[in-house]
Amino acid sequence: MESTKLTLSVKADSLSLVKEYAKRQHTSVSKLVQEFLDGIAEQEKKDDPIKEKYKNVEIPEWIKQLTGIVKDPNPDMSYHDMKNEYFKEKYGI
């Protein structure tokens, strides 16, 4: 698997402690960070338990017929932008 260089900013006192820990564990700081990131990536790959529970449930035909009825008023607008628009309208910001 291809590796990519990454520059991190960390507290100096934390880094010195982590370096000592890595040395005691006979590994490198890079390996520790990689294992941490692999753990996050693995967690993200796992299916949502609710999605897993209902993955084999057949969707009723009447629900399938609702698909496409509601049109997105602005498909290019991000969720963040839509939320900001909503708050502007609601609170007059």
C-alpha positions as CSV (number, residue, x, y, z in Angstrom):
1,M,0.0,0.0,0.0
2,E,1.3,3.4,-0.9
3,S,2.3,5.8,1.9
4,T,1.9,9.5,1.9
5,K,3.8,12.1,4.0
6,L,1.8,14.0,6.5
7,T,2.8,17.0,8.6
8,L,1.3,17.3,12.0
9,S,1.4,20.1,14.6
10,V,1.5,18.7,18.2
11,K,2.4,20.1,21.6
12,A,6.1,19.7,22.2
13,D,5.7,18.1,25.7
14,S,3.2,15.6,24.3
15,L,5.5,14.6,21.5
16,S,8.4,13.9,23.8
17,L,6.2,11.7,25.9
18,V,4.9,9.9,22.8
19,K,8.4,9.3,21.5
20,E,9.3,7.7,24.9
21,Y,6.2,5.6,24.7
22,A,7.0,4.5,21.1
23,K,10.5,3.6,22.1
24,R,9.3,1.4,25.0
25,Q,6.9,-0.3,22.6
26,H,9.7,-0.9,20.1
27,T,7.8,1.1,17.4
28,S,7.8,4.5,15.8
29,V,5.6,7.5,16.3
30,S,4.6,7.2,12.6
31,K,3.5,3.6,13.3
32,L,1.4,4.7,16.3
33,V,-0.3,7.4,14.3
34,Q,-0.9,4.9,11.5
35,E,-2.5,2.4,13.8
36,F,-4.7,5.1,15.3
37,L,-5.8,6.3,11.8
38,D,-6.4,2.7,10.7
39,G,-8.7,2.2,13.8
40,I,-10.7,5.3,12.8
41,A,-10.9,4.1,9.1
42,E,-12.1,0.6,10.2
43,Q,-14.7,2.1,12.5
44,E,-16.0,4.3,9.6
45,K,-16.2,1.2,7.3
46,K,-18.5,-0.6,9.7
47,D,-22.2,-0.5,8.8
48,D,-24.6,1.5,10.9
49,P,-26.4,-1.0,13.2
50,I,-29.8,0.3,12.2
51,K,-28.9,0.1,8.5
52,E,-27.5,-3.4,9.1
53,K,-30.8,-4.4,10.9
54,Y,-33.0,-3.3,8.0
55,K,-30.8,-4.1,5.0
56,N,-32.9,-7.1,4.0
57,V,-36.2,-5.4,4.5
58,E,-38.2,-5.0,1.3
59,I,-39.4,-1.4,0.8
60,P,-43.2,-1.3,0.1
61,E,-44.2,-0.3,-3.4
62,W,-46.2,2.7,-2.2
63,I,-43.0,4.1,-0.6
64,K,-41.0,3.5,-3.8
65,Q,-43.6,5.4,-5.7
66,L,-42.9,8.5,-3.6
67,T,-39.3,8.6,-4.9
68,G,-38.7,11.8,-6.9
69,I,-41.9,13.6,-5.8
70,V,-40.1,16.2,-3.8
71,K,-37.5,18.1,-5.8
72,D,-34.4,19.7,-4.3
73,P,-34.8,23.5,-4.9
74,N,-31.1,24.0,-5.3
75,P,-29.1,20.7,-5.8
76,D,-25.8,22.7,-5.9
77,M,-26.3,24.0,-2.4
78,S,-24.5,22.2,0.4
79,Y,-26.1,21.1,3.6
80,H,-24.1,23.7,5.5
81,D,-25.4,26.5,3.2
82,M,-29.0,25.2,3.5
83,K,-28.8,25.3,7.3
84,N,-27.4,28.8,7.2
85,E,-30.2,29.9,4.8
86,Y,-32.7,28.4,7.2
87,F,-31.3,30.3,10.2
88,K,-31.2,33.5,8.3
89,E,-34.9,33.2,7.5
90,K,-35.9,32.0,10.9
91,Y,-33.9,34.5,13.0
92,G,-33.5,37.4,10.5
93,I,-29.7,37.2,10.5
